[in-house]
């Protein structure tokens, strides 16, 4: 799927009854949570889901809540292994939504942590979780908006079925959690992208749809860190080498095994 195809689908799907029902439910849940918790943060990765989520929340604040006075922020974590363009997308989202961006730059190199001799990891544990805990504690956050979608994986589907769209979590520290996009599919994200004319990360324009192994099941590379190992066998190594050759060579220096996936 190309970016143009994605936006074309969004323009059609944005008027569908199925999407409009989901949109109405999302707005209802967002409003309810914003009125319950006065210090929320939006977890912003720069990927398509978190970006449209930020615009959706901004829409609710501007049009569905009279004189909203909560202290809401965008929070983004970046490192030397973030895909090029990530910081710029986060800054553009902040500018267009009017929500302050708190940019958290990792104090350690994600490439250095690739070394198997380093005990502490970077991605969904270790340094990244430390950063989330630090955000919640430093800024006294009591609600986290996260752009998780159930249909992205079996694990996420199981989690959403178990917890629903709102729940509390102690990982990595106590906080109320809201998944406004929990039951959205890709066409719903396309509809929001079209409706709000959101910025789109340049990584999505680089997907080669002729190589199915180069993409997730939905036809897109998953935006995360260049150092993520969990998608190497699904073509992310090929994608990085083809589109970001300098970053690939840096990865290979710290993790030579990546060449086995080419």
Buried (B, 14 or more C-beta within 10 A) or exposed (E): BEBEEBBBBBEEBBEEEEBEEBBEBBBEBBBBBBEBBBBBBBBBBBBBBBBBBBBBBBBBBEEEBEEBEBEBBBBBBBBBBBBBBBBEBBBBBBEBBEBEBBBBEBEBBBBEBBEEEEEEBBBEEBBBBBBBBBBBEEBEBBBBBBBBBBBBBEEBBEBBEEBEBBEEEEEBBEBBBBBBBBBBBBBBBBBBBBBBEBBBBBBBEBBBEEEEEBBBEBBBBBBBBBBBBEBBEBBBBBBBBBBBEEBBEBBBEBBEEBEEBE
